[in-house]
Amino acid sequence: MRNVIAIMTIVVCFMSEPVFAQLAMGHKVDFSLSWPVIEYKTKYSLAVGVHDQRPYIIKGEKYPIYAGTMRSRWGVPWDINTQSNKPLSDDVVSAVASGFMNVGIKTDTAPLLFSDQQTTVVKRLRNLGAERIVLINLREWKVDIWSRAGFFIDAQAIVYDKDGHEIASSYVCHRNVGSGDGSVESVISAAQSYLNMLLNDDKIKVALEAESTFSEVTEVGRDARFIAYNNGTVLDTKTNLMWASKDNGENINWNIAQYYCGTYRGGGFTDWRLPAIHELMELYDSNKMRPSKCANDCDLGVITTLINISCGYLWTSDKEQTGFRDGAYYINFNDGTQNIYPLNYYEYLRVLPVRTAKAPRHDLLEKYDAGIKKGSFERSRAQRLRELKKLKDDDLLTDEEYEKKRREIIDSM
């Protein structure tokens, strides 16, 4: 009986460990997913680098793949390393480059060694031939997981011109412990937040001669009921769903897929999400098979060429408990079947963000102009301005689109 009680005690203690169990599985985290949400565009091409200058890396006390520490219930520390087993600086530069490329900025990167001097680092980035250099120096970057997640960052972003002359810099330092629930998503989200602060700083924007990312939306292609726009979105006029024009491009588990959609900013929209089963099934068509880009994968049945699905299996938002584990459904675009996998499964699974569109802005303006032409010339300009203002108030037009059309009406007086 004593042995039974001892075994039960061990099980209870193990089950009561904090929520950091997600990180405990392999003690790894993927910071390449912490891409910043860049709030501007620039006419310049960029060379981007991340220089790991953490003191314990330079002294050889930790390996460059070190990303933080996780502690057991009793405070025993274990190292957390990068998911890729590459230096942390490689993962961070991948995230930063993805942030810039997501808004259409031409970006190139170069791997930097922690042992490099600053002059060597700048020279290496200059050799990429870009018009501006963005260098991030990491003096600290790590997570500390116990019952909750702490994120430590001490980083500087510097913008240089093509000749290596410093133009501007920004700085962020955060050393508070206790934010987040200890999950992988909370750690990645914290990293993303501080990269946002670092790279969206006003001084960085000025140095890059930044322009707003919210430009006029124009149509770039049609395929039956689907309309593609220049902001990387595709509208399904049958379902009124707006899709990202391509999936995320790599295999991820369901939790990361949900995080990816929630932080996706295609077209400047902030309400992207995982698609439901019935929504994603609208994109499957067995009569329109095309080759997959994944190795050893069968052809894919995708209804339109305007949406790029790179691999056969795509996650949905629908979940179900299977035995003792939660699972989520995915759609197999090889044959249109619906299956369920555990939430932590990632092989062959990708994600395509979706949002519910109120109406395509481009079509709204076309209909608005057509209505004016069909109506009386004496249809008052005041009435036209009121209608235009209502479209803006209903969040169907951006500020730029509203001002441009408003100016056209006023100039016609």
C-alpha positions, 0 to 999 in steps of 0.5 A, spaced: 500 500 500 505 504 501 508 503 494 502 505 491 501 511 495 508 513 493 507 512 485 500 516 486 504 522 489 509 522 483 504 522 478 500 527 482 506 532 482 508 530 475 501 532 473 501 539 477 507 541 473 506 548 470 503 550 463 510 550 460 510 543 458 509 545 451 516 547 452 518 541 456 518 537 450 525 537 447 526 544 451 526 548 444 522 554 441 522 557 434 523 564 434 523 565 427 515 565 427 516 572 431 516 576 425 514 583 426 508 587 424 511 592 419 507 598 419 510 601 413 513 600 406 520 603 403 523 604 396 529 602 399 532 595 398 534 592 405 540 588 408 538 585 414 542 582 420 542 580 427 549 580 431 548 576 437 552 580 443 550 576 449 555 576 454 555 569 456 555 567 448 561 571 447 565 568 453 563 561 451 558 559 457 553 558 453 552 555 445 549 560 440 543 556 440 541 558 447 534 561 447 533 561 455 532 557 461 526 553 463 525 551 471 522 545 474 517 545 479 523 545 484 527 550 480 532 546 477 534 549 470 534 546 463 536 550 457 531 552 452 535 552 445 532 554 438 527 549 434 532 549 428 538 548 432 541 554 428 544 560 432 539 564 435 541 570 431 539 566 425 532 565 427 531 572 429 534 575 422 529 570 419 523 573 423 525 580 421 526 579 414 519 575 414 516 582 417 519 586 411 518 581 406 510 581 408 509 588 406 513 587 400 520 590 401 526 587 398 530 584 403 536 580 403 540 577 409 547 574 411 549 570 417 553 574 422 558 570 427 558 573 435 565 573 434 565 578 429 567 585 430 562 591 428 566 593 422 566 586 420 559 585 420 557 592 417 562 590 411 558 583 410 552 586 410 554 592 405 556 586 400 549 584 399 549 591 395 542 593 398 540 601 399 539 601 406 542 596 412 538 594 418 542 591 423 540 589 430 545 588 436 542 583 441 545 584 448 540 580 451 535 575 448 532 569 453 526 566 456 525 564 463 520 559 464 517 557 471 510 557 473 510 563 468 514 566 462 519 571 463 522 575 457 528 578 457 531 583 451 536 588 450 537 590 443 538 596 438 536 597 431 541 601 427 540 603 420 546 605 415 546 607 408 549 603 403 556 606 404 556 604 412 554 610 415 549 610 421 543 614 420 539 612 426 538 607 431 532 605 436 533 601 443 528 597 447 530 593 453 525 589 458 527 585 464 521 584 467 519 576 469 512 574 470 508 575 463 505 570 459 502 563 461 509 559 459 506 557 453 510 557 446 505 562 443 506 567 449 513 566 448 513 568 441 508 573 442 512 577 447 518 577 442 514 579 436 511 585 441 518 587 442 521 587 435 515 591 433 517 596 438 524 596 435 523 596 428 516 601 428 520 606 432 519 613 428 527 614 428 527 608 424 521 610 419 524 616 418 531 613 416 528 608 411 523 614 408 517 610 410 511 610 407 504 607 409 502 600 408 495 602 406 495 604 399 490 604 394 487 597 393 487 594 386 485 588 382 490 584 379 487 578 376 480 574 376 478 567 376 471 565 375 468 567 382 475 569 385 478 576 385 486 577 386 488 584 389 495 587 389 495 587 397 496 579 397 489 577 398 483 573 394 476 575 395 471 569 394 465 573 391 460 567 392 462 566 400 464 573 401 471 570 404 477 573 403 483 569 403 491 570 403 493 569 396 498 563 399 499 558 405 504 559 410 509 555 406 512 550 412 509 545 416 507 547 423 502 544 429 495 547 430 497 551 436 502 555 431 497 555 426 492 559 430 497 564 432 500 565 425 493 567 423 492 571 429 498 575 427 497 575 420 497 582 417 495 581 409 492 587 406 493 591 412 487 587 416 487 585 423 482 580 423 485 574 420 483 567 423 483 559 421 478 557 417 472 552 419 472 546 415 466 548 411 470 554 409 476 551 407 472 545 403 470 551 398 477 551 395 477 544 394 475 541 387 477 534 384 476 537 377 482 542 378 488 538 380 495 541 380 502 538 382 504 539 389 510 543 391 511 538 397 516 532 396 512 525 395 505 529 395 500 527 390 496 532 386 492 538 389 485 539 387 485 547 388 479 551 385 483 557 383 490 558 381 489 565 384 491 561 391 497 558 392 497 552 396 503 548 397 502 542 400 496 537 401 494 538 408 491 544 411 489 545 418 482 548 420 479 551 426 475 545 428 477 541 434 475 535 437 477 531 443 480 524 441 481 519 447 485 523 452 488 528 447 485 534 443 485 534 436 483 538 430 481 537 423 485 538 417 483 538 409 486 533 405 487 537 398 489 530 395 482 527 395 478 532 399 477 528 405 477 531 412 481 527 418 483 529 425 490 529 428 493 531 435 494 539 436 502 538 436 502 534 430 506 538 424 508 533 418 505 536 412 500 540 415 500 548 413 495 553 414 491 558 409 489 565 413 481 567 412 477 573 414 470 575 413 470 580 408 464 586 408 465 588 401 471 588 396 473 596 397 475 596 389 468 594 387 465 598 392 468 604 389 466 602 382 459 601 384 459 608 387 462 611 381 457 607 376 451 609 381 453 617 380 453 616 372 446 612 372 443 618 376 442 625 375 447 630 374 444 634 379 444 629 384 447 633 389 455 633 391 452 633 398 449 627 397 455 624 394 459 626 400 454 623 405 454 616 401 462 616 401 462 618 408 458 612 410 462 607 406 468 610 411 464 610 417 462 603 416 469 601 415 469 599 408 474 604 405 481 606 408 482 613 410 486 614 403 481 611 399 476 616 402 480 622 402 482 621 394 474 620 392 472 626 397 477 630 393 475 628 386 468 630 388 470 637 391 474 638 385 469 637 380 465 643 383 
